[in-house]
Every structure is written in C-alpha cells, then in structure tokens.
Amino acid sequence: MGLINYNIEKYSPQQLVVIPLVLFAISLVVIAFTMLATGMPVTPGIDFSGGTAVTIITTDSSEQLQTTFAGYPLSEISDMNNGKFLKFGTMDDARYQSLSQLISEKYPDAKIDQIGESFGKSLQSQAALALLISFIGMAIVVFLSFRTFVPSVAVVLSALADMVMTAAVMNIVGITLSLGTTAALLMLIGYSVDSDILLTNRVLKRQGKLNDKLMGAFHTGMIMTSTTLAAVTALFVVSWFGSVQILMEISAVLLIGLVADMLNTWLTNVGILKWYVLKGGGK
Amino acid sequence: MNQNELKALVSDWRVATLIILILLSVVAIYPHFDENGNVTTNLQYGLDLQHGAWIQLEFKGEVVGFTTDEPVDTFIANLSKAADAEVVRIDETHLEIRKSYTQAELEPFFTTAGGRISSYSPGVSKATADDVKLILENKINAIGTKDAKVNTLTGLNNVARYVRVEMAGVDMKEAQEIVGKQGKFEIRVQTTGNSTEHVISGDSITTVQMPSQSPPGSDKWGVSFALSEDGATAFQEAAIKYGATADPANHYLLMILDNKTVYSAPLSEELAGQLQTQKIRQLYASTGAGKTGSTQATELEIHLRAGALPVDVSIAGSGGMSAPLGERYKTMAVLAGILALITVGFVIYYRYREPGIVLPMILINTSELVILLGFISLIRFQMDLPTIAGLVAVVGTGIDQLVIITDEILHEGKVPSPNLYLKRLARALGIIVAAAATVVIAMVPLALMDLSTLKGFAIITIMGVLVGVIITRPAYGRIIMQILSK
C-alpha cells in the first residue's frame, strides 16, 4: 500500500513511544476530571444514571419542544438527521405517565425508554465488572499465547492505552456511557489486540531481518484495521443518516477506538517490541 | 478452473461443510413472500426494531443469609412477626424476606427474633422469580399476545432482582394494563347435573402457600390457601345448602379463572364432616402424586393468586417503540450491512487488485453473515440494534483474518509449494485462533451476566467468532490455495 509511507526503521524505540505516552497522560487527566465530576471514568448516560430518552421524528424546533415539554425535567435536546433526541431527568411514576401520554398524543411515532435510578445504578457496577473481567481475560490469553513477558506486556499495555484514550475522547466529544457503548468498549478489548498479536507473532516467530518483519506486519496490519474501519464507517454513516442514536454511538466509539488502536499498535507496541529485540530478547 | 478441479474443491470436507451450512441457514432464515406480497423471513426482532413495549419490574424483597441459636422454625416465625412480612426459607442458611428493607432496617428485627445477618442482597430467590415469570406468562397468554418474552435478571449470586417483560405489537399503556391486570377468580359448587352455584370469589382468598406435600415427605402434592372470615362463612353455608357436606361425591367444587375451570374435585370425607359443624379457614387442594401432581400444584398456586404476584414489585423502567420508527431502523440496519460489505470490498480490492482473491474473500464474508443469521433464526433470538453492530463488526474483522491468511501464504510474493503452504496456513490459523480467543474471552462476562439487553449481543458475537474460526477460515484456506496454485 503506497498511501502511507511510514518507516519504522528510522525511529528509535524511545522516539516511537513518546507520542502515545503524552496522549496517554492527557487521557488520564481527562478521565480523572470526569471521575471527580460523575464518579465514573466516562459520563454515565441514562442507562446507568436513570432518566428517560425519547426519539421523535419531527420538524419542530428546539424552542418549540422546550415549550411543549415545559412541565418536565427536559435536560437535553440533540439534533438528528430528521428528528430529535430528547433526554429527561428522573421523575416519579405519575409524572412519567403523563409525559408518555403527551408524547403518544403529539408524536405517535416516538420511541421512549425510561430507566429507573436504582436499576441504572445496579447496572453500573455490573458493567464495570464486565469490563474488568474482559480485560483480565484478554491479558491471560495474550500471556498464554506468547509465553514471554515483555512482548505480552507490550500487547496488554497497548490495549489498555486504547481503552483509556477511547474513554477520554468519549468524554471530550460528549458520548455518554450506555449499554450500547459498553458493548462497543468490550468489542474493542477483543478486537484491538488483533493487529498486536499479528505484529508480535511475525516478529518473534518468523525468520528474517527485524525491519523487514516490521514492515511486513505493518502492511498486513494496516489493511486489517482499515477493513474494520471501512465497515464501521459504513455503519456510522448509515446510522447518522437514519438517525439511529444507539448505532451512531456504538460506531463512533468503535471508530475512535480503532484510530487509537492504530496509534498504539504502530507506535507503543512496535516501540516496546523493537527495544526488546534490539537488546537481545526473542532469540 | 476446470470441472475436475471444481469437483475436488467442492468435495473437500472444509468446503463441503461450508456449503451445507449455508444451505441449512437459508432454510432456517426462510425468505418468502407474506400474504401482502412483501418479502419476509423467519428472523425475530427486538423491541428497538419493531412495534412493542417493555416493562422492567423490581422485586420488593431481599435474600438474607442468617445464623441463629433458636430452632429455625421458631426463629422464622418470630422474624416474620417482627418484620411484618412473609419470610421464606430458601436453603440451610438463607431466607427470603418479601418486603423491601435495607440491611440496617433489618438488623433490629433479627436481634428481636434471636439471629444475625450474615449476608444481604436485594431481590428474591430464583424459585420465587421463576414463579413470577410463570404468573406473568400466564397473564400474557390469556390476552393472546403471541410475541411476548418474560426474563428474570438473575445475578451471579443466584438472587433475582428484576424481571423484564417484552411484548411485541402493543403500546406501553396496553402493556402496563396487561401486566397489572388481575384475573377474575371464583369457586363454584355443583348442584345437580351440570349446573353450579357461586360460592366465593377471589377476594375471599387471603393467602396462598407454595405447593407442598401432604402428608409432608410423601409424593402427594397440593396447595394450601386461607379464606377470610366472611369467605369461610360463605363457604360453609354453600357447602351445607347444596348438599356437598352430606354427599361430597356428587357435589364437586370447581375453581374458575376468567371463565375457565382450572380445578375440580370433591370435598374430602374428613373436610365434609368438619364443615357440618364449623367454618374452616385453612383449606388444602390436592393435585395428585408425582411429577404431574407437583406441576399441577404450581399451576394451581398461580391460578389461586389470580394474577397477583407472590412478592410486591415496582416499575424500574419501561419503554415503547412505534411501528414506523421500528420499520425505519430495520431498513437502516439492512442498509448498514450491505454498505459495510461493499466498502470492505473496495478496501480489499485497493490492496490486492486481483478479482481472483477479492471475490472469494467477499463471498466467504457474506457466507459468514448468512450462517450467523441462520443461527439467529434457529434459536429464535430477537435481533436488536447492538447485535446488528456486532454483526457489522464481524464483517470487518472477518475480512481481517482472511487478510492474515492471504498475506501469510503469499509471503515473499511467491506461491509456495503445497508443503510450505500447509505450514504457512497453520501459522496463519495460529494467529487467528489467538485473536479469536481474546474476542471470545472479552465477551464471556456479558454472556454470563444479566446485563439487561446485552446478553444476546455477547452470545451472537461469540458465535460469529466461532463460525469464522471453525468453518469459514479453513474453507477459505482451501479455496485460495486452489486459486493461487493456477
């Protein structure tokens, strides 16, 4: 592929890891701030904090909607291609009944989802547990398949950096943590190590010059990530066009994660691996 | 490729398995025209892709581990009195308290009754949750809604905190009415021939116990229930008036729920004798011996409750989807799938510029989707939006692994000898298996936990990876060898 001309040979391991290291540090700061503000690494959405989400197909302006729902705790109106996505804070059952009555009268084609506060809270800990177990499981598989310390640590570190950077970008662009985006993060844990495993495998198990092996792995790895990027971009475009909120969020998180993955595989992981081989490991 | 080569290729077991599975999947998906001439399939959709409503209920109760120096039965009776709640023993060390209390609120009750709390989790036992599930299913079936699903969300500690009801084709308001609806229950007594008379109605029944054996430890099952003071009076009067006490064999008692007879039996000799002289508040309806008796007892318990749940619930969440929006999301999902395949095809073509490689890749990728959809139809899984995102990700990463195989085999730009070919294919499969294992491991916690709607998504993603590794990748390895060796 002639589009990207990236010569890993030119850079020392230290030079390779410096950019991701800086980004990693910035991401940690962003996450720390979010933690302080919300108690979670990514701002929790309605699925985890409780509230009501409403999707309507309408040409009404935000101001009109503000007036319509004046009596309810409307917290956010976001534009979609040909509709609006509304978020309400938590309310008691009677209030909610009257809201759903109002919506079904004015906007019969709506989608409504209401999550109670306590249910949301109970999901929080489970989601955190799921992410933690997934990550540990992934690390175990990586260690089992390479059985050497430094290269395995490199892969796990790259995956960790993927997650941390993705979480930070989610906070910056305002994507909240929902059941859908949790699913996306779990997918990233699984899929982001694909290219790291390919890279490590080529470098450690193949014969030949290090730089040739790195370049070969880079060619294959880039095409791998770009096919996934292509599929996810297609999903993003269609869901934006069709205003499918949850698919839009999932695909956005996957896109962010895949870009972070490219960065971490071809800078972080390559850097550590190169250092390891140059100092005599892997022989 | 000549005919002989094609024959050899198709009769290779890897390729043959793939072809057979694709055919089976198409049968399972069963695309056909419905009566309106629209294309339809066997695929089932979740409530974000079709008209319907869901309600999630939270159980008002908790499962508490306990220790006590008192005799256990006395302790439970005292605790029940202190907490003013029904207390059910689940196993040696755990109780279910059917009223919502925090651990701090429970402490004094336990002290009063002479025991200590060793663990606390909000929710009810799996058995009670299953009971609730049955009751809700019965109610929904009585309405005749066909596409309904009731799932209890049970945690890893076997305590269920929520139950989720999903109904296709109804609005949120209707759904809430159905779930909240009480059945009309009455007991009638046979007078002469086929005619019967009303004895008491459902509101005279004050408590219903869980199925039990009578005598205890035998295999004879039944349900005991209690009548109110007035109910017991009415019961005694009717039994005497219509001759059920004097001649029980010819005066059956009938229990009727929503105009359907759910139980019918004569008074026992013993009970008939007692009723002559006194009112009886505690009654026992026996259902017979063995497995049948026990199943019928469970059903009878539910009927006696007439749709009331054994434990109080509150609404923890609810939602609804309109028909037009569901249709639109469905169209978008199909569009996303097709567009994903096409863009992936372009990227691959850009890389290899060789239709002989690109075409098999895309075909293998598509076949993977078809097999997965076949599996989804077969297990009647309800596809929802996260699952569709998972399927699109399968398309993207499926191609990845085909790229690994192709590049590994084409290493150094030369087509290898068969021997070297197999060695390289094995190495490629090694990388793929490691990558696949990480995805499976990452999804396992979700598949085991009841994280609301994400369980299905995790199962489908794991299936996608397995189908890829076990079936389509080996077949691709065989096909690409045939093409490259020309």
Contacts between the chains, C-beta under 8 A, distances in Angstrom:
chain1	res1	chain2	res2	distance
A	1	B	350	7.7
A	1	B	351	6.3
A	47	B	452	7.7
A	55	B	325	6.8
A	57	B	324	7.6
A	57	B	325	6.8
A	93	B	315	6.4
A	100	B	172	6.0
A	100	B	173	7.6
A	100	B	320	7.6
A	101	B	173	8.0
A	104	B	171	7.1
A	104	B	172	7.7
A	104	B	173	7.6
A	108	B	322	6.4
A	109	B	322	4.5
A	109	B	323	7.9
A	109	B	324	4.7
A	109	B	325	5.4
A	110	B	320	7.9
A	110	B	322	5.9
A	110	B	325	7.2
A	111	B	48	7.3
A	111	B	319	7.5
A	111	B	320	7.2
A	111	B	321	4.9
A	111	B	322	6.4
A	111	B	325	5.3
A	112	B	172	6.8
A	112	B	319	5.3
A	112	B	320	5.2
A	113	B	317	7.5
A	113	B	319	3.7
A	114	B	317	5.6
A	114	B	318	5.4
A	114	B	319	5.9
A	115	B	316	7.7
A	115	B	317	4.5
A	116	B	56	7.7
A	116	B	58	7.2
A	116	B	315	7.0
A	116	B	316	4.1
A	116	B	317	5.1
A	118	B	58	6.9
A	118	B	316	6.6
A	119	B	56	6.5
A	119	B	58	6.6
A	119	B	162	6.7
A	119	B	316	4.0
A	119	B	317	5.4
A	122	B	161	6.6
A	123	B	451	6.5
A	123	B	452	6.3
A	126	B	155	8.0
A	126	B	449	5.7
A	126	B	451	5.3
A	127	B	451	6.4
A	129	B	445	7.1
A	129	B	449	7.6
A	130	B	445	4.3
A	130	B	446	5.5
A	130	B	449	6.0
A	130	B	451	6.2
A	133	B	444	7.7
A	133	B	445	4.2
A	134	B	441	7.0
A	134	B	442	4.2
A	134	B	443	7.4
A	134	B	444	7.6
A	134	B	445	5.6
A	134	B	446	7.8
A	135	B	442	7.8
A	137	B	438	8.0
A	137	B	441	3.6
A	137	B	442	6.5
A	137	B	444	6.6
A	137	B	445	7.5
A	138	B	438	4.8
A	138	B	441	5.7
A	138	B	442	5.5
A	140	B	441	7.3
A	141	B	434	6.9
A	141	B	437	4.7
A	141	B	438	5.0
A	141	B	441	5.3
A	142	B	434	7.8
A	142	B	438	6.9
A	145	B	434	4.2
A	145	B	437	7.4
A	179	B	386	7.2
A	179	B	451	7.0
A	179	B	452	5.9
A	179	B	453	6.3
A	179	B	454	5.6
A	180	B	385	7.1
A	180	B	386	5.4
A	180	B	389	7.4
A	182	B	451	7.7
A	182	B	454	7.1
A	183	B	386	4.9
A	183	B	389	7.1
A	183	B	390	7.4
A	183	B	446	7.5
A	183	B	454	5.6
A	183	B	457	5.5
A	183	B	458	7.9
A	184	B	389	7.2
A	186	B	442	5.4
A	186	B	443	6.5
A	186	B	446	6.3
A	186	B	458	7.7
A	187	B	389	8.0
A	187	B	390	7.1
A	187	B	393	5.6
A	187	B	439	7.8
A	187	B	442	7.5
A	187	B	461	7.1
A	189	B	438	7.5
A	189	B	442	4.3
A	190	B	438	5.3
A	190	B	439	3.3
A	190	B	440	7.6
A	190	B	441	7.5
A	190	B	442	3.6
A	190	B	443	6.6
A	190	B	461	7.9
A	191	B	393	6.9
A	191	B	397	5.6
A	191	B	439	6.3
A	193	B	435	6.7
A	193	B	438	5.0
A	194	B	397	6.7
A	194	B	400	5.9
A	194	B	435	4.6
A	194	B	438	7.9
A	197	B	431	5.9
A	197	B	434	5.1
A	197	B	435	5.1
A	197	B	438	7.5
A	198	B	404	6.2
A	198	B	431	5.6
A	198	B	435	7.6
A	201	B	427	7.8
A	201	B	430	7.3
A	201	B	431	5.0
A	201	B	434	7.6
A	205	B	427	7.2
A	216	B	407	7.7
A	216	B	411	7.6
A	219	B	407	7.4
A	220	B	403	6.2
A	220	B	404	6.5
A	220	B	407	4.4
A	223	B	347	7.2
A	223	B	348	7.9
A	223	B	351	5.0
A	223	B	403	5.4
A	224	B	399	7.9
A	224	B	400	4.0
A	224	B	403	5.4
A	224	B	404	7.0
A	225	B	400	7.8
A	226	B	347	5.5
A	227	B	344	5.1
A	227	B	347	5.2
A	227	B	348	6.6
A	227	B	396	5.7
A	227	B	399	4.3
A	227	B	400	5.9
A	227	B	403	6.9
A	228	B	393	7.3
A	228	B	396	3.5
A	228	B	397	5.7
A	228	B	399	7.8
A	228	B	400	6.2
A	229	B	396	7.6
A	230	B	340	7.5
A	230	B	343	4.2
A	230	B	344	5.1
A	230	B	346	7.3
A	230	B	347	4.7
A	230	B	396	7.1
A	231	B	340	4.1
A	231	B	343	6.7
A	231	B	344	5.3
A	231	B	392	5.5
A	231	B	393	7.1
A	231	B	395	5.0
A	231	B	396	3.3
A	231	B	399	7.7
A	232	B	340	7.9
A	232	B	392	6.9
A	232	B	393	7.1
A	232	B	396	6.1
A	233	B	343	6.8
A	234	B	336	6.2
A	234	B	339	4.1
A	234	B	340	4.2
A	234	B	342	7.6
A	234	B	343	4.8
A	234	B	392	7.4
A	235	B	336	4.8
A	235	B	339	8.0
A	235	B	340	6.2
A	235	B	389	6.5
A	235	B	392	4.8
A	237	B	339	7.3
A	238	B	332	5.6
A	238	B	335	5.1
A	238	B	336	4.0
A	238	B	339	5.8
A	239	B	332	6.5
A	239	B	336	6.6
A	241	B	332	7.6
A	242	B	328	6.3
A	242	B	329	7.2
A	242	B	331	7.4
A	242	B	332	3.6
A	242	B	335	7.4
A	244	B	329	5.5
A	244	B	332	5.3
A	244	B	333	7.9
A	244	B	385	6.7
A	246	B	48	7.1
A	246	B	385	4.9
A	246	B	386	7.1
A	247	B	332	7.5
A	247	B	333	7.8
A	247	B	336	7.2
A	247	B	385	5.5
A	247	B	388	7.0
A	247	B	389	5.9
A	250	B	385	7.9
A	250	B	386	6.7
A	250	B	389	4.4
A	251	B	389	6.7
A	251	B	392	7.9
A	254	B	389	7.8
A	254	B	393	7.0
